[in-house]
Amino acid sequence: MERGADPERRPTIEYANFVIMLLVALGIGIVAVLASALLGPKKGSRTKLMAYESGNDPERGGVGTGQRFPVHFYLVAMLFIIFDIETAFFYPLAVAYQKLIPFAFFEAITFVLLLLVGYVYVLKKKVLEWA
């Protein structure tokens, strides 16, 4: 045991570190939003204030005009988010790989296979084809 370390205070110190890191992260986010609001340009024109619909002019067509609204961009964006989150789930697994039980390895394989099924479905539906 470390010199001067009180076993009852150790969990409290670990939570304190987490809370401090959380407060710093929230503080950085709040400061960034406030700085953008205070220092950013404030001249709004009709074009700047118009809704942006994936490169489509919302006044010429799209929702409410009888034309089909293209959702391909949104599908690709959702796929990116799904596979991005998958990558985020693998970081803790990679860090603690040596300490994990074999069951965790099979859980990871199951997770990858489930995502692979989704990826094959996306390929069959031709969501990733732009033409």
PyRosetta script that sets phi, psi and omega in degrees:
from pyrosetta import init, pose_from_sequence

init()
pose = pose_from_sequence("MERGADPERRPTIEYANFVIMLLVALGIGIVAVLASALLGPKKGSRTKLMAYESGNDPERGGVGTGQRFPVHFYLVAMLFIIFDIETAFFYPLAVAYQKLIPFAFFEAITFVLLLLVGYVYVLKKKVLEWA")
pose.set_psi(1, 145.3)
pose.set_omega(1, -178.9)
pose.set_phi(2, -68.8)
pose.set_psi(2, 150.7)
pose.set_omega(2, 179.3)
pose.set_phi(3, -69.3)
pose.set_psi(3, 129.3)
pose.set_omega(3, 176.6)
pose.set_phi(4, 80.8)
pose.set_psi(4, 3.2)
pose.set_omega(4, -178.9)
pose.set_phi(5, -88.6)
pose.set_psi(5, 122.4)
pose.set_omega(5, 177.8)
pose.set_phi(6, -92.2)
pose.set_psi(6, 118.6)
pose.set_omega(6, -175.6)
pose.set_phi(7, -60.8)
pose.set_psi(7, -25.5)
pose.set_omega(7, -179.3)
pose.set_phi(8, -78.8)
pose.set_psi(8, -24.1)
pose.set_omega(8, -177.9)
pose.set_phi(9, -89.8)
pose.set_psi(9, -17.0)
pose.set_omega(9, -174.8)
pose.set_phi(10, -58.4)
pose.set_psi(10, -48.4)
pose.set_omega(10, 178.0)
pose.set_phi(11, -60.6)
pose.set_psi(11, -35.4)
pose.set_omega(11, 178.9)
pose.set_phi(12, -63.8)
pose.set_psi(12, -40.5)
pose.set_omega(12, 179.0)
pose.set_phi(13, -66.0)
pose.set_psi(13, -40.4)
pose.set_omega(13, 178.6)
pose.set_phi(14, -63.6)
pose.set_psi(14, -41.5)
pose.set_omega(14, 176.8)
pose.set_phi(15, -67.5)
pose.set_psi(15, -35.8)
pose.set_omega(15, 178.2)
pose.set_phi(16, -62.7)
pose.set_psi(16, -41.7)
pose.set_omega(16, 177.1)
pose.set_phi(17, -60.5)
pose.set_psi(17, -42.6)
pose.set_omega(17, 179.2)
pose.set_phi(18, -63.7)
pose.set_psi(18, -44.8)
pose.set_omega(18, -178.9)
pose.set_phi(19, -64.4)
pose.set_psi(19, -41.0)
pose.set_omega(19, 178.1)
pose.set_phi(20, -62.6)
pose.set_psi(20, -44.6)
pose.set_omega(20, 179.2)
pose.set_phi(21, -64.2)
pose.set_psi(21, -40.2)
pose.set_omega(21, 178.4)
pose.set_phi(22, -63.4)
pose.set_psi(22, -43.9)
pose.set_omega(22, 178.7)
pose.set_phi(23, -64.6)
pose.set_psi(23, -39.4)
pose.set_omega(23, 177.2)
pose.set_phi(24, -63.9)
pose.set_psi(24, -43.7)
pose.set_omega(24, 179.5)
pose.set_phi(25, -63.5)
pose.set_psi(25, -44.5)
pose.set_omega(25, 177.3)
pose.set_phi(26, -63.7)
pose.set_psi(26, -40.0)
pose.set_omega(26, 178.6)
pose.set_phi(27, -62.1)
pose.set_psi(27, -43.4)
pose.set_omega(27, 178.7)
pose.set_phi(28, -62.3)
pose.set_psi(28, -42.5)
pose.set_omega(28, 178.9)
pose.set_phi(29, -63.1)
pose.set_psi(29, -44.4)
pose.set_omega(29, -179.9)
pose.set_phi(30, -65.8)
pose.set_psi(30, -42.8)
pose.set_omega(30, 178.7)
pose.set_phi(31, -62.9)
pose.set_psi(31, -40.2)
pose.set_omega(31, 179.5)
pose.set_phi(32, -63.6)
pose.set_psi(32, -43.3)
pose.set_omega(32, 179.8)
pose.set_phi(33, -66.7)
pose.set_psi(33, -43.3)
pose.set_omega(33, 179.3)
pose.set_phi(34, -65.7)
pose.set_psi(34, -41.1)
pose.set_omega(34, 178.5)
pose.set_phi(35, -63.4)
pose.set_psi(35, -40.3)
pose.set_omega(35, 178.0)
pose.set_phi(36, -64.1)
pose.set_psi(36, -42.1)
pose.set_omega(36, -179.3)
pose.set_phi(37, -68.3)
pose.set_psi(37, -37.9)
pose.set_omega(37, -177.3)
pose.set_phi(38, -80.9)
pose.set_psi(38, -37.7)
pose.set_omega(38, -173.1)
pose.set_phi(39, -99.6)
pose.set_psi(39, -13.1)
pose.set_omega(39, -175.8)
pose.set_phi(40, -74.4)
pose.set_psi(40, 160.7)
pose.set_omega(40, 178.3)
pose.set_phi(41, -66.2)
pose.set_psi(41, 145.6)
pose.set_omega(41, -175.4)
pose.set_phi(42, -119.2)
pose.set_psi(42, 8.4)
pose.set_omega(42, 179.1)
pose.set_phi(43, -83.9)
pose.set_psi(43, 113.8)
pose.set_omega(43, 179.8)
pose.set_phi(44, -106.5)
pose.set_psi(44, 132.3)
pose.set_omega(44, 175.2)
pose.set_phi(45, -113.3)
pose.set_psi(45, 173.4)
pose.set_omega(45, -179.8)
pose.set_phi(46, -60.7)
pose.set_psi(46, -39.8)
pose.set_omega(46, -178.8)
pose.set_phi(47, -68.8)
pose.set_psi(47, -41.2)
pose.set_omega(47, -178.9)
pose.set_phi(48, -68.3)
pose.set_psi(48, -32.6)
pose.set_omega(48, -177.3)
pose.set_phi(49, -87.3)
pose.set_psi(49, -6.8)
pose.set_omega(49, -179.7)
pose.set_phi(50, -71.4)
pose.set_psi(50, 144.7)
pose.set_omega(50, 178.7)
pose.set_phi(51, -63.4)
pose.set_psi(51, 141.6)
pose.set_omega(51, 179.6)
pose.set_phi(52, -103.0)
pose.set_psi(52, 121.7)
pose.set_omega(52, -177.2)
pose.set_phi(53, -119.8)
pose.set_psi(53, 70.4)
pose.set_omega(53, 174.4)
pose.set_phi(54, 55.0)
pose.set_psi(54, 40.1)
pose.set_omega(54, 178.3)
pose.set_phi(55, 85.9)
pose.set_psi(55, -1.7)
pose.set_omega(55, 178.9)
pose.set_phi(56, -98.4)
pose.set_psi(56, 138.0)
pose.set_omega(56, 176.3)
pose.set_phi(57, -75.1)
pose.set_psi(57, 114.6)
pose.set_omega(57, -175.0)
pose.set_phi(58, -68.0)
pose.set_psi(58, -17.0)
pose.set_omega(58, -179.7)
pose.set_phi(59, -82.7)
pose.set_psi(59, -21.2)
pose.set_omega(59, -176.3)
pose.set_phi(60, -94.4)
pose.set_psi(60, -14.3)
pose.set_omega(60, -178.2)
pose.set_phi(61, 170.0)
pose.set_psi(61, 170.3)
pose.set_omega(61, 179.5)
pose.set_phi(62, 119.1)
pose.set_psi(62, -130.7)
pose.set_omega(62, -175.5)
pose.set_phi(63, -67.6)
pose.set_psi(63, 130.4)
pose.set_omega(63, 174.6)
pose.set_phi(64, 83.7)
pose.set_psi(64, 1.1)
pose.set_omega(64, -178.9)
pose.set_phi(65, -108.3)
pose.set_psi(65, 2.7)
pose.set_omega(65, -179.5)
pose.set_phi(66, 90.1)
pose.set_psi(66, -10.8)
pose.set_omega(66, 177.8)
pose.set_phi(67, -87.2)
pose.set_psi(67, 153.9)
pose.set_omega(67, 175.7)
pose.set_phi(68, -70.6)
pose.set_psi(68, 132.9)
pose.set_omega(68, 179.1)
pose.set_phi(69, -87.4)
pose.set_psi(69, 124.7)
pose.set_omega(69, -177.7)
pose.set_phi(70, -72.3)
pose.set_psi(70, 121.0)
pose.set_omega(70, -179.1)
pose.set_phi(71, -108.2)
pose.set_psi(71, 7.2)
pose.set_omega(71, -176.5)
pose.set_phi(72, -60.0)
pose.set_psi(72, -42.5)
pose.set_omega(72, 179.3)
pose.set_phi(73, -58.9)
pose.set_psi(73, -42.2)
pose.set_omega(73, -178.8)
pose.set_phi(74, -67.8)
pose.set_psi(74, -36.0)
pose.set_omega(74, 177.5)
pose.set_phi(75, -64.1)
pose.set_psi(75, -43.7)
pose.set_omega(75, 178.6)
pose.set_phi(76, -65.3)
pose.set_psi(76, -39.1)
pose.set_omega(76, 178.3)
pose.set_phi(77, -63.2)
pose.set_psi(77, -41.3)
pose.set_omega(77, 178.4)
pose.set_phi(78, -66.2)
pose.set_psi(78, -38.2)
pose.set_omega(78, 177.1)
pose.set_phi(79, -62.9)
pose.set_psi(79, -42.0)
pose.set_omega(79, 177.7)
pose.set_phi(80, -59.3)
pose.set_psi(80, -44.6)
pose.set_omega(80, -179.5)
pose.set_phi(81, -62.5)
pose.set_psi(81, -43.0)
pose.set_omega(81, -179.6)
pose.set_phi(82, -61.1)
pose.set_psi(82, -48.2)
pose.set_omega(82, -177.4)
pose.set_phi(83, -74.6)
pose.set_psi(83, -24.7)
pose.set_omega(83, 174.9)
pose.set_phi(84, -69.8)
pose.set_psi(84, -41.9)
pose.set_omega(84, 177.4)
pose.set_phi(85, -65.3)
pose.set_psi(85, -37.0)
pose.set_omega(85, 177.3)
pose.set_phi(86, -59.2)
pose.set_psi(86, -42.6)
pose.set_omega(86, 178.4)
pose.set_phi(87, -63.3)
pose.set_psi(87, -40.1)
pose.set_omega(87, 179.0)
pose.set_phi(88, -64.5)
pose.set_psi(88, -32.1)
pose.set_omega(88, 178.3)
pose.set_phi(89, -70.6)
pose.set_psi(89, -24.5)
pose.set_omega(89, -177.6)
pose.set_phi(90, -84.1)
pose.set_psi(90, -17.4)
pose.set_omega(90, 178.6)
pose.set_phi(91, -60.3)
pose.set_psi(91, -51.0)
pose.set_omega(91, 178.5)
pose.set_phi(92, -61.6)
pose.set_psi(92, -34.6)
pose.set_omega(92, 178.6)
pose.set_phi(93, -64.0)
pose.set_psi(93, -42.8)
pose.set_omega(93, -179.5)
pose.set_phi(94, -67.9)
pose.set_psi(94, -37.0)
pose.set_omega(94, -178.5)
pose.set_phi(95, -68.3)
pose.set_psi(95, -40.6)
pose.set_omega(95, -175.1)
pose.set_phi(96, -102.0)
pose.set_psi(96, 20.5)
pose.set_omega(96, -172.8)
pose.set_phi(97, -58.4)
pose.set_psi(97, -42.4)
pose.set_omega(97, -176.3)
pose.set_phi(98, -68.2)
pose.set_psi(98, -25.3)
pose.set_omega(98, -176.2)
pose.set_phi(99, -95.3)
pose.set_psi(99, -7.0)
pose.set_omega(99, -175.0)
pose.set_phi(100, -79.4)
pose.set_psi(100, 154.9)
pose.set_omega(100, 175.3)
pose.set_phi(101, -81.1)
pose.set_psi(101, 159.1)
pose.set_omega(101, -179.2)
pose.set_phi(102, -57.7)
pose.set_psi(102, -28.3)
pose.set_omega(102, 178.9)
pose.set_phi(103, -60.3)
pose.set_psi(103, -35.4)
pose.set_omega(103, 179.5)
pose.set_phi(104, -64.2)
pose.set_psi(104, -35.3)
pose.set_omega(104, 177.5)
pose.set_phi(105, -63.5)
pose.set_psi(105, -43.1)
pose.set_omega(105, 179.3)
pose.set_phi(106, -69.2)
pose.set_psi(106, -31.2)
pose.set_omega(106, 173.2)
pose.set_phi(107, -63.6)
pose.set_psi(107, -42.7)
pose.set_omega(107, 179.0)
pose.set_phi(108, -64.3)
pose.set_psi(108, -41.6)
pose.set_omega(108, 177.9)
pose.set_phi(109, -62.9)
pose.set_psi(109, -41.6)
pose.set_omega(109, 177.7)
pose.set_phi(110, -62.2)
pose.set_psi(110, -41.9)
pose.set_omega(110, 178.3)
pose.set_phi(111, -61.4)
pose.set_psi(111, -44.7)
pose.set_omega(111, 179.3)
pose.set_phi(112, -65.0)
pose.set_psi(112, -42.0)
pose.set_omega(112, 178.9)
pose.set_phi(113, -64.0)
pose.set_psi(113, -38.7)
pose.set_omega(113, 177.1)
pose.set_phi(114, -63.2)
pose.set_psi(114, -42.7)
pose.set_omega(114, 176.9)
pose.set_phi(115, -67.1)
pose.set_psi(115, -34.4)
pose.set_omega(115, 177.9)
pose.set_phi(116, -64.7)
pose.set_psi(116, -38.9)
pose.set_omega(116, 175.8)
pose.set_phi(117, -61.2)
pose.set_psi(117, -43.5)
pose.set_omega(117, 177.1)
pose.set_phi(118, -63.2)
pose.set_psi(118, -39.4)
pose.set_omega(118, 179.6)
pose.set_phi(119, -66.2)
pose.set_psi(119, -42.2)
pose.set_omega(119, 177.3)
pose.set_phi(120, -62.8)
pose.set_psi(120, -40.0)
pose.set_omega(120, 177.4)
pose.set_phi(121, -60.8)
pose.set_psi(121, -43.6)
pose.set_omega(121, 178.9)
pose.set_phi(122, -63.1)
pose.set_psi(122, -41.2)
pose.set_omega(122, 178.8)
pose.set_phi(123, -65.2)
pose.set_psi(123, -39.8)
pose.set_omega(123, 179.9)
pose.set_phi(124, -68.0)
pose.set_psi(124, -34.3)
pose.set_omega(124, 178.1)
pose.set_phi(125, -79.6)
pose.set_psi(125, -6.8)
pose.set_omega(125, 178.4)
pose.set_phi(126, 59.3)
pose.set_psi(126, 39.0)
pose.set_omega(126, 179.2)
pose.set_phi(127, -70.2)
pose.set_psi(127, -30.2)
pose.set_omega(127, -175.8)
pose.set_phi(128, -85.8)
pose.set_psi(128, 1.1)
pose.set_omega(128, 177.9)
pose.set_phi(129, -90.8)
pose.set_psi(129, 128.5)
pose.set_omega(129, -176.1)
pose.set_phi(130, -90.5)
pose.set_psi(130, -16.3)
pose.set_omega(130, -174.7)
pose.set_phi(131, -86.6)
pose.dump_pdb("model.pdb")
